Amino acid sequence: MTVQVLFAGRPALWDSYAAPLQTAMTAAGLDALVSPDIDPAQADYLLVGAKGAPTDYRPFSRLKAVQTLSAGVEHLAGNPTLTVPAARLVDPGLTQGMVEWCVGHVLRHHLGMDAQIKNTGANWAPQVPPLAWHRKVTVLGLGALGQAVASALVALGFDLHGWSRSPKSIEGVACHHGADGLTQALEGAEITVLLLPKTDETENIINAETLASMARGSVVINPGRGPLIDDDALLAALETGQIGQATLDVFRIEPLPEDHPYWAHPNVTVTPHIASETRPETAASVVAENIRRCEAGLPMLYLVDRARGY
């Protein structure tokens, strides 16, 4: 019997996903129809994006599982109408994109590149940055993306610290966990990268207290989730100089409103949620493998933990 896979991502994305998904299904040995036009009551699997996902899953009466097309799953974790397994997307393209974006901005701030890029006063004033091993960089969140970013920064020689909810072990990274571990990870951090999921526990994890524990003049980089940051606390820390610069890719409201103070702040870089995009050509293989596993009675990869919210 043909497996019915309903594509419920943004309609504008369908053209870029159609061929890679069908090719990946065939390569996985699946007789599958992938389409945005399948009747919900006939769908075996549902592919959803971060935006536009159903809020009521009861019409999907024969649904076996949901697969996201993004790393974010907060729109699924707390939905009481979703009673089948849900898997988040962890694919090589998304991970590589996140590594490149994070490493690029860490190096930009580490090397003080903005001073040269913005130097319009013919000011010849050499400033030699410290070597990477003298710079404490902290990554909050050591899931698949956080581990990949941390390992890439270790390869460059940074004094790398990481923090997660539960204990982790990553070569070259001083790993911390729990409330006490958060304090240790942030104490004296000169660059902090946020790669945590959005949960009740992580909302506003960057607040007046945690910002004060970082090194004076430090940098906050957020490609994770907007609600991780108490915006008022960050703006206040930027005004006092406790935080020297912030590079922000995600926000509580997107697009970021035109009158938001982040736009006008000279020490804030706003990027429009581009840190890492799902690449259809790499995501399709992960999607097909998860459907193959489910059809074979095997557990799906990267299942969402509803209790934890990610």
C-alpha positions in Angstrom: 0.0 0.0 0.0 1.3 3.5 -0.9 2.3 5.5 2.1 0.6 8.9 2.1 2.8 11.8 3.2 1.2 15.2 3.5 3.5 18.2 3.1 2.2 20.9 5.4 5.2 23.2 5.3 4.8 26.7 3.9 3.3 26.5 0.4 6.2 28.5 -1.1 8.6 25.8 -0.1 6.9 22.9 -1.8 8.6 23.4 -5.2 12.0 23.1 -3.6 11.0 20.0 -1.6 9.0 18.0 -4.1 11.7 16.4 -6.1 14.2 15.8 -3.2 11.5 14.2 -1.0 10.3 11.9 -3.8 13.8 10.9 -4.7 14.7 10.2 -1.1 11.6 8.1 -0.5 12.4 5.9 -3.5 16.0 5.6 -2.4 14.7 4.4 1.0 12.7 1.7 -0.6 9.4 3.3 0.1 6.3 3.3 -2.1 5.2 6.8 -1.0 3.1 9.7 -2.4 4.3 13.0 -1.1 2.0 15.9 -1.8 0.5 19.1 -0.2 -2.9 18.0 -1.5 -3.6 14.8 0.5 -6.8 14.6 2.5 -5.9 14.9 6.2 -8.0 11.9 7.0 -5.9 9.8 4.5 -2.4 11.0 5.6 -0.1 8.5 7.2 2.7 11.0 7.9 2.7 14.8 8.2 5.6 17.1 7.4 5.4 20.4 9.2 7.4 23.6 9.4 8.0 26.0 12.2 5.1 28.1 10.8 1.7 27.1 9.5 1.6 23.7 11.4 -1.9 22.5 12.3 -3.2 23.4 15.7 -5.7 20.6 15.8 -4.5 17.1 14.8 -7.9 15.3 15.4 -8.8 15.3 11.6 -5.7 13.3 10.9 -7.4 10.0 11.9 -4.9 7.5 10.5 -1.7 9.6 11.2 1.3 7.5 12.3 3.8 10.3 13.0 4.7 13.9 12.5 8.1 15.0 11.2 9.2 18.6 11.4 11.2 20.4 8.7 12.9 22.6 11.3 14.8 22.2 14.6 12.1 24.0 16.6 9.3 21.9 18.0 7.6 24.1 20.6 4.5 24.2 18.4 4.3 20.4 18.8 5.4 19.6 22.3 2.5 21.1 24.1 -0.3 20.2 21.7 -2.8 17.9 23.5 -4.4 16.9 20.2 -1.2 15.4 18.9 -1.1 11.8 20.2 1.3 10.2 17.8 5.2 10.4 17.8 6.8 13.6 16.6 10.4 13.9 15.4 12.4 17.1 15.1 14.7 17.6 12.1 18.4 17.1 12.6 20.1 17.1 9.2 23.6 17.7 8.0 22.8 20.8 6.0 21.0 22.6 8.9 23.8 21.7 11.2 26.6 22.8 8.9 24.8 26.1 8.2 24.5 26.8 12.0 28.2 26.0 12.5 29.3 28.3 9.7 27.1 31.2 11.0 28.2 30.8 14.6 31.9 30.4 13.9 31.7 33.4 11.6 30.3 35.7 14.2 32.4 34.4 17.0 35.5 35.1 14.9 34.1 38.5 13.9 33.8 39.5 17.5 37.0 37.7 18.7 39.1 39.5 16.1 37.4 42.9 16.6 36.5 43.1 12.9 33.8 45.6 13.3 36.3 48.3 14.2 38.0 47.9 10.8 34.7 47.5 8.8 33.2 50.6 10.3 36.4 52.7 10.4 35.5 55.8 8.3 37.9 58.2 10.0 41.2 57.2 8.4 42.2 56.0 11.9 45.3 53.8 11.8 45.1 52.2 15.2 46.3 48.6 15.3 44.7 46.5 18.0 46.0 42.9 18.3 43.4 40.5 19.6 44.4 37.7 22.0 44.8 34.2 20.5 41.8 31.9 20.7 43.1 29.9 23.6 43.0 33.0 25.8 39.3 33.7 25.0 36.6 32.0 27.0 33.6 31.2 24.8 30.5 29.6 26.3 27.9 27.7 24.3 24.5 27.3 26.1 22.8 24.2 24.8 24.6 21.1 23.9 22.1 19.3 21.7 23.1 18.3 18.1 23.6 21.9 17.0 25.3 23.0 20.2 27.7 20.1 20.1 28.6 20.7 16.5 29.2 24.4 17.1 31.2 23.7 20.3 33.4 21.2 18.5 34.1 23.6 15.6 35.2 26.3 18.1 37.4 23.8 20.0 39.1 23.1 16.7 40.0 26.8 16.5 41.6 26.7 19.9 39.0 28.6 22.0 38.8 28.0 25.8 35.4 26.4 25.3 32.7 25.9 28.0 29.3 24.4 27.4 26.1 24.1 29.5 23.1 21.9 29.2 20.2 20.6 31.3 21.8 17.2 31.7 25.4 16.1 31.9 27.3 15.9 28.6 30.8 14.9 27.6 32.4 16.6 24.6 36.1 16.4 23.8 37.8 19.6 24.4 34.8 21.3 26.1 34.5 22.0 29.8 30.9 20.8 30.2 28.6 22.1 32.9 25.0 21.3 33.9 22.4 22.4 36.4 21.9 25.7 38.1 25.4 25.8 39.6 26.9 24.7 36.3 25.2 27.6 34.5 27.0 30.1 36.9 30.3 28.4 36.2 29.8 28.3 32.4 29.0 32.0 32.2 31.4 33.4 34.8 33.9 35.5 32.9 32.7 34.4 29.5 33.8 36.8 26.8 31.5 35.4 24.1 28.3 33.5 24.8 26.4 31.6 22.1 22.8 30.6 22.7 21.6 27.3 21.2 19.0 26.2 23.7 15.4 25.2 22.9 12.5 27.3 24.1 11.0 25.9 27.2 9.5 27.2 30.4 12.9 26.6 32.1 15.0 28.4 29.4 12.8 31.5 28.8 14.7 34.6 30.0 17.8 32.5 30.9 19.8 35.5 29.8 18.7 38.1 32.3 20.2 40.8 34.5 21.8 38.2 36.8 23.4 36.0 34.1 24.5 39.0 32.1 26.3 40.4 35.1 28.2 37.1 35.6 29.8 37.4 32.1 33.1 39.4 31.5 32.6 43.1 31.2 32.3 44.1 27.6 31.4 40.6 26.5 29.4 39.5 23.5 26.0 37.7 23.3 25.2 35.8 20.1 21.7 34.3 19.8 20.8 32.0 16.9 18.7 29.8 19.2 15.3 31.2 20.3 14.2 34.8 20.9 12.6 34.2 24.3 15.9 33.0 25.7 16.8 36.6 26.3 15.2 39.2 28.6 15.3 42.0 26.0 15.1 44.8 28.6 17.9 43.3 30.6 20.1 43.0 27.5 19.4 46.6 26.4 20.2 47.8 30.0 23.5 45.8 30.0 24.4 47.2 26.6 23.9 50.8 27.9 26.2 50.2 30.9 28.9 48.5 28.9 28.5 45.2 30.8 27.7 43.7 27.4 29.8 45.2 24.6 27.9 43.8 21.6 25.1 41.5 20.7 24.4 39.6 17.5 20.8 38.4 17.4 19.2 36.2 14.7 15.9 35.3 16.5 13.3 37.3 18.4 10.1 37.1 20.3 8.2 38.7 17.5 9.3 38.1 13.9 9.8 40.0 11.7 11.3 42.3 14.4 9.1 45.4 14.6 10.6 48.5 12.9 10.4 50.5 16.1 12.3 47.9 18.2 15.3 49.5 19.9 17.6 46.7 18.7 17.4 48.1 15.2 18.9 51.5 16.2 21.4 50.3 18.8 24.9 50.8 17.5 26.2 47.7 19.3 23.5 45.3 18.2 23.6 43.3 14.9 20.2 42.1 13.7 20.1 39.2 11.2 16.6 38.1 9.9 16.5 34.5 11.2 19.0 33.2 8.7 21.5 31.5 11.0 20.6 28.2 9.5 18.0 27.1 7.0 16.8 23.6 6.3 18.2 22.4 3.0 15.7 20.3 1.1 18.4 18.1 -0.4 19.8 17.0 3.0 16.6 17.2 5.0 14.8 14.9 2.5 17.0 11.9 3.3 16.4 12.3 7.1 12.7 12.5 6.5 12.7 9.4 4.4 14.8 7.5 6.8 12.4 8.3 9.7 9.4 7.2 7.7 11.2 4.0 6.7 12.0 3.3 10.3 8.4 3.9 11.4 7.1 1.6 8.7 9.5 -1.1 9.8 8.4 -0.8 13.4 11.6 0.9 14.5 11.8 4.0 16.7 12.1 7.3 14.8 15.3 9.3 15.1 15.3 12.6 17.2 11.9 12.0 18.8 10.4 15.0 20.7 10.4 14.6 24.4 7.0 16.1 25.3 7.8 16.3 29.0 10.9 18.4 28.4 9.4 20.4 25.5 12.0 19.5 22.9 
